[in-house]
Amino acid sequence: MTVEIGLPLALALSLLVLLGTAVAWWGRISVTGAIPWAALRAGVQLLAVSLIIGVALRQVWMAIVFVSIMFAIGVYTTAGRSGLRSPRAFLAAGAAMLAGALPVLTIIFATGAAPLAGASIVPIASIVVGNMMSAHTLVARRAFAELRTGLPQYEAYLSLGLDRWSAISAIVSPTLHEGLVPALDQTRTVGLVTLPGAYIGVLLGGGSPWAAAAAQVLVLVGINTGQACTAVAARWLMAQAWLLPPDLAQALRP
């Protein structure tokens, strides 16, 4: 499958953006302006990445630098989406993402399941990092909402003798699984409902269906494992009051 840059592509993209924007406006969804802006950003960003990714794929150290930049942008994005403001909260968000991405990537490349080369590091690491970002955003937003509505419960826990760490953990723990549901659903339905990116990428690169399946299973299992690590790390950091937005950092005092 190839998509050629030309008038048909421009027409298809324009119609898709117009349709999405029109439906959002008609349905009174507050993303009317976000749809064309996101499409424009995606196009510009991918064109820019295409100019440098060829170089990044040639050397391992350049691939690592490229992935590190992507990781930093991911931390900035999830911190903003989660309402985090302080430098400590930004670092905590990065630590939670790293707790998921680092062990997964270490296992994948240290075992030789994927070759330690730029052409493998960039696609695999970018998929893993992107999914850690998504999991952190979902976990944090859901946990923060639960903490805001659970302030009376928090005070009750403190009055019963629990410390802040235990009280926050007790409120947050039941919400953690919600950040893992999308990836788990994708894993359960892979091949039945969707053919994810790693599978398609190997096929388009000339690999066999068996090689594509192996690559996709490796990535999906890694994502599930990494997101579990990120969720648990995020809970620990929240309980330490390091990973909290300003209002909760003020309200959840011991």
C-alpha positions as CSV (number, residue, x, y, z in Angstrom):
1,M,0.0,0.0,0.0
2,T,1.4,3.4,-1.0
3,V,-0.1,6.9,-0.7
4,E,1.2,9.3,-3.2
5,I,1.6,13.0,-2.4
6,G,-0.6,14.9,-4.8
7,L,-4.0,16.3,-5.6
8,P,-6.0,13.2,-4.6
9,L,-4.3,13.2,-1.1
10,A,-4.9,16.9,-0.6
11,L,-8.6,16.5,-1.6
12,A,-9.1,13.5,0.7
13,L,-7.5,15.3,3.6
14,S,-9.5,18.5,3.0
15,L,-12.8,16.6,2.9
16,L,-12.0,14.6,6.0
17,V,-11.1,17.7,8.0
18,L,-14.2,19.6,6.7
19,L,-16.5,16.6,7.6
20,G,-15.0,16.2,11.1
21,T,-15.2,20.0,11.8
22,A,-18.8,20.2,10.5
23,V,-20.0,17.3,12.5
24,A,-18.3,18.6,15.7
25,W,-19.9,22.0,15.1
26,W,-23.3,20.5,14.4
27,G,-23.0,18.3,17.4
28,R,-21.8,21.1,19.6
29,I,-18.6,19.3,20.6
30,S,-16.0,21.7,21.8
31,V,-13.3,20.5,19.4
32,T,-14.5,22.3,16.3
33,G,-11.3,24.4,16.0
34,A,-9.1,21.6,17.3
35,I,-9.8,19.2,14.4
36,P,-8.3,21.4,11.6
37,W,-5.5,22.6,13.9
38,A,-4.6,19.0,14.8
39,A,-4.6,18.0,11.2
40,L,-2.3,20.9,10.2
41,R,0.1,20.2,13.1
42,A,0.2,16.5,12.2
43,G,1.1,17.3,8.6
44,V,3.8,19.8,9.5
45,Q,5.3,17.6,12.2
46,L,5.4,14.5,10.1
47,L,7.0,16.4,7.2
48,A,9.6,17.7,9.6
49,V,10.2,14.3,11.1
50,S,10.6,12.8,7.6
51,L,13.4,15.1,6.9
52,I,15.5,13.9,9.9
53,I,14.4,10.4,10.6
54,G,16.4,9.0,7.7
55,V,19.6,10.2,9.5
56,A,18.4,9.0,12.9
57,L,17.9,5.5,11.5
58,R,21.5,5.1,10.5
59,Q,23.2,5.4,13.9
60,V,22.2,3.9,17.3
61,W,23.2,7.0,19.2
62,M,21.2,9.3,16.9
63,A,18.2,7.0,17.2
64,I,18.5,7.3,21.0
65,V,18.7,11.1,20.9
66,F,15.7,11.2,18.6
67,V,13.6,9.0,20.9
68,S,14.8,11.1,23.9
69,I,13.4,14.2,22.3
70,M,10.1,12.4,21.6
71,F,10.0,11.3,25.3
72,A,10.5,14.8,26.5
73,I,7.7,16.1,24.3
74,G,5.5,13.2,25.6
75,V,6.2,14.3,29.2
76,Y,5.3,17.9,28.4
77,T,2.1,16.8,26.7
78,T,0.9,14.5,29.4
79,A,1.8,17.0,32.1
80,G,-0.3,19.7,30.3
81,R,-3.2,17.4,29.8
82,S,-3.1,16.3,33.4
83,G,-3.0,19.9,34.8
84,L,0.4,19.6,36.3
85,R,2.3,22.9,36.7
86,S,5.3,22.6,39.1
87,P,8.7,21.4,37.9
88,R,8.6,18.6,40.5
89,A,5.3,17.4,39.0
90,F,6.8,17.5,35.5
91,L,9.7,15.4,36.7
92,A,7.3,13.0,38.4
93,A,5.3,12.6,35.2
94,G,8.6,11.8,33.4
95,A,9.6,9.3,36.1
96,A,6.2,7.5,35.8
97,M,6.6,7.3,32.0
98,L,10.2,6.1,32.3
99,A,9.2,3.4,34.8
100,G,7.1,1.9,32.0
101,A,9.2,2.5,28.9
102,L,12.7,1.7,30.2
103,P,12.1,-1.9,31.5
104,V,10.1,-2.8,28.4
105,L,12.7,-1.4,25.9
106,T,15.6,-2.9,27.9
107,I,14.0,-6.4,27.8
108,I,13.2,-6.1,24.1
109,F,16.7,-5.1,23.0
110,A,18.7,-6.9,25.6
111,T,17.2,-10.2,24.8
112,G,17.8,-9.8,21.1
113,A,14.1,-10.0,20.3
114,A,14.7,-6.9,18.2
115,P,18.1,-5.8,16.9
116,L,19.8,-2.9,18.6
117,A,19.8,-0.7,15.5
118,G,18.4,2.6,14.6
119,A,15.8,1.1,12.3
120,S,14.4,-0.9,15.2
121,I,14.9,1.5,18.0
122,V,13.0,4.4,16.5
123,P,9.7,2.6,15.6
124,I,9.6,0.4,18.7
125,A,10.6,3.0,21.2
126,S,8.2,5.6,19.7
127,I,5.3,3.2,20.0
128,V,6.2,2.3,23.6
129,V,6.8,5.9,24.6
130,G,3.5,7.1,23.0
131,N,1.5,4.5,24.8
132,M,3.2,5.3,28.2
133,M,2.2,8.9,27.6
134,S,-1.4,7.9,26.9
135,A,-1.6,5.6,29.9
136,H,-0.2,8.3,32.2
137,T,-2.7,10.9,30.9
138,L,-5.7,8.6,31.4
139,V,-4.5,7.4,34.9
140,A,-3.6,10.9,36.1
141,R,-6.8,12.6,34.9
142,R,-9.0,9.9,36.3
143,A,-7.1,9.7,39.6
144,F,-7.1,13.5,40.1
145,A,-10.9,13.6,39.5
146,E,-11.4,10.9,42.1
147,L,-9.2,12.7,44.6
148,R,-11.1,15.9,44.1
149,T,-14.5,14.2,44.8
150,G,-12.9,12.1,47.5
151,L,-11.6,14.9,49.7
152,P,-14.1,14.1,52.5
153,Q,-13.0,10.4,52.2
154,Y,-9.4,11.5,52.5
155,E,-10.1,13.5,55.6
156,A,-11.9,10.5,57.1
157,Y,-8.9,8.2,56.4
158,L,-6.7,10.7,58.2
159,S,-9.0,10.8,61.2
160,L,-8.8,7.0,61.4
161,G,-5.1,7.2,61.7
162,L,-3.9,6.6,58.1
163,D,-1.0,8.6,56.9
164,R,-1.3,10.7,53.7
165,W,0.5,8.0,51.5
166,S,-2.0,5.3,52.5
167,A,-5.0,7.6,52.2
168,I,-4.2,8.8,48.7
169,S,-3.3,5.2,47.6
170,A,-6.6,3.9,48.9
171,I,-8.6,6.5,46.9
172,V,-6.5,6.3,43.7
173,S,-6.0,2.5,43.5
174,P,-9.5,1.6,42.2
175,T,-9.1,4.0,39.2
176,L,-5.8,2.7,37.9
177,H,-7.2,0.0,35.6
178,E,-9.1,2.5,33.5
179,G,-5.8,3.8,32.0
180,L,-4.9,0.3,30.8
181,V,-8.3,-0.6,29.2
182,P,-7.6,0.8,25.7
183,A,-4.4,-1.1,25.2
184,L,-5.8,-4.3,26.7
185,D,-8.8,-4.1,24.4
186,Q,-6.5,-3.6,21.4
187,T,-4.5,-6.7,22.5
188,R,-7.6,-8.8,22.9
189,T,-9.0,-7.8,19.5
190,V,-5.8,-7.6,17.4
191,G,-6.4,-9.4,14.1
192,L,-10.1,-9.5,14.7
193,V,-11.0,-5.8,14.7
194,T,-7.8,-4.0,13.9
195,L,-4.4,-4.6,12.3
196,P,-2.1,-2.2,14.3
197,G,0.8,-0.2,13.1
198,A,3.7,-2.6,13.8
199,Y,2.0,-5.4,11.9
200,I,1.3,-3.2,8.9
201,G,4.7,-1.6,9.0
202,V,6.5,-5.0,8.8
203,L,4.3,-6.0,5.9
204,L,4.9,-2.8,4.0
205,G,8.6,-3.2,4.7
206,G,8.6,-6.6,2.8
207,G,8.4,-8.9,5.9
208,S,6.3,-12.0,6.0
209,P,3.0,-12.2,7.8
210,W,4.7,-14.4,10.4
211,A,7.3,-11.8,11.1
212,A,4.7,-9.1,11.2
213,A,2.6,-11.0,13.7
214,A,5.7,-11.6,15.9
215,A,6.6,-7.9,15.9
216,Q,3.1,-6.9,16.7
217,V,2.8,-9.4,19.6
218,L,6.1,-8.2,21.0
219,V,4.9,-4.6,20.9
220,L,1.5,-5.2,22.3
221,V,2.8,-7.3,25.2
222,G,5.4,-4.7,25.9
223,I,2.8,-1.9,25.9
224,N,0.6,-3.8,28.4
225,T,3.5,-4.4,30.7
226,G,4.8,-0.9,30.4
227,Q,1.5,0.7,31.1
228,A,1.0,-1.4,34.2
229,C,4.4,-0.2,35.4
230,T,3.6,3.4,34.6
231,A,0.2,3.2,36.4
232,V,1.8,1.8,39.6
233,A,4.6,4.3,39.5
234,A,2.1,7.2,39.0
235,R,0.1,6.0,42.1
236,W,3.3,5.9,44.2
237,L,4.3,9.4,43.1
238,M,0.8,10.7,43.7
239,A,0.8,9.2,47.2
240,Q,4.1,11.0,47.8
241,A,2.4,14.2,46.7
242,W,4.9,14.7,44.0
243,L,2.6,14.0,41.1
244,L,-0.3,16.3,41.9
245,P,-1.8,19.5,40.3
246,P,-1.6,22.6,42.4
247,D,-5.1,22.4,43.9
248,L,-4.7,18.9,45.1
249,A,-1.2,19.5,46.4
250,Q,-2.7,22.2,48.5
251,A,-5.8,20.3,49.6
252,L,-4.1,16.9,50.3
253,R,-1.9,18.1,53.2
254,P,-1.2,15.6,56.0
